[in-house]
Amino acid sequence: MEPAHCVGQPVLKPLQRLTIETSKGPVKFMVEFADTDRTREYGEMCRKSVPPFSGMLFDFKAPMTGVAFWMRNTLIPLDIIYITPDGRVLSIARNVPALDESPVPAGGTIRAVLELRSGRAAELGVLPGDKVTHRIFTPHG
């Protein structure tokens, strides 16, 4: 699918609760949940916006290394937050440009990825080491 042929994708429902504990306090989101090969592949392709307290959580269902995301057919810039199996922010790729197919590596072992509107991680003070609470994360990975 090329950007010119993008058609709006349905929102992945039901939305799920996710909280990030930042040094500024907890931030609550209602996120889409991508946990199949197909939903992870399409992700936020063809979307034109991401609401301020929304995003998409990509669940790989097991610890993964060597993960890198890219922005094929993603029409808006995003922040990409890589999350460890125990729910800690490993790394953040900030303001990743729309349509950029350069790989953006996690830099370690992750369980999930959270995509937010570009600049949102900085606005909220999200940093590596912050705790992410969602049902997929267990206290010990």
N, C-alpha and C positions, 0 to 999 in steps of 0.2 A: 504494500500500500504506500503510495507516494503522498506527500503533504497535500497536493492539489486534489487528491481523491479522498481525503479524510472525511469521514462522516461521524457525527457525534456518537459517542459510545454511551450506553446506559450506565448509570451509577450502580456500582456493586452494592447491593443491599442484602441484609440490613447493615446499616452503619454500626460500627463498634466503638466502644469507649477506649481511649488511650490517654494516659497522663504522662507528662515528662516533668520530673522534679528538677527544677533549675535553681540556681543560687538566688534567683528573684522570687522563687516560690513555684508551686505546682501550676502547670498549664494543661487544661483539659481539651481534648479533641474528640470529634466523632469522625472516624476514618473509614474509608472503603478498605476491604480486606481481600487481597489477591493471594490465593493459596493453591491455585491450580496452574499447570503449565501455561494454559491459554490466558488466564487473567494476569499472570506475571509477565507473559510475553507482550501483551497489549498495554498493560499498565495505564499510564496517563496519555497515551497517544491520542492525538486529535482533540484533546481537551483545549478549551479556550480560557479557562480560569480554574483556580482552586480557592474555595472560600477560606477566610482567615483561620478558622479553627477546624479545618478539615484537612484531608490529605489521603494518601494511600499507603497502607502497610503491606509489604510483600513478605510473605512467610515462606521460607525455604524448608520448614519442618524438621530440619536437622542442622547441626553446625556445618558451615561451608567455608572453604578457603578459596582464594583466587577469584572471588566475586568482583565483577566490574559492571557498572551500569553505563548506558549511553542514552542519547536523546533522539533516536530515530523516530521520525514522525511525531515528535513531541513539540507542539506548537508554542509552548510557553516555557520560560526558564524556571528551574526548580532548585530547591535545596534538597540534597540527597543525604540522609542520615543513616549510617550503617550501625546496626545494633548487635551486640554480642548475645550468645545464647542465654546469659543470665539477665539480660535486659539493661545493659549499660551502653551508652553511646560510645562506639569505638572511634568513629571519625565522621566528619561532616564535609561534604563537597558543597560549597556555597555558590549560589548564583550560576548554576550550570546552564550554559546558553541553550536556547531552543534549537532543535534540529542538528545539534553537534553530535557526530557519531564517534568522537574520540572516547575511548574507554576511560571510565572514572573508577579506579580501583578502591576497594574497601580498606586495604592495608592490614588485614588480619582476618581472624575467624569470626564469622557472623552467623546469626540465625535469621535476621530480618533486615529490611530496609524500609525507612519511612520517607516518603516524598512529600514535601511541603512547598507552598508558594515561594518563589525566589525571594530571599531576604528575610523570610519569616524566622529562621533559626536565630539570626543575629538580633532581630527585633525582640525576641522572647528571651534571649540570653542563653540559648541551648549550647552546651559545651561538651566535649568528650568527657566521659565519666559520669554524666548525668544519668539518673535512673529512669527507665521507661517502664511503665506499668501497663500490661495488657495480658490477657489470659494465656497467651502462648509462652510467656517467659516464666521460668521457674527460678526459685532462689539460687539453685546450684547448677544451672544450665540444663 
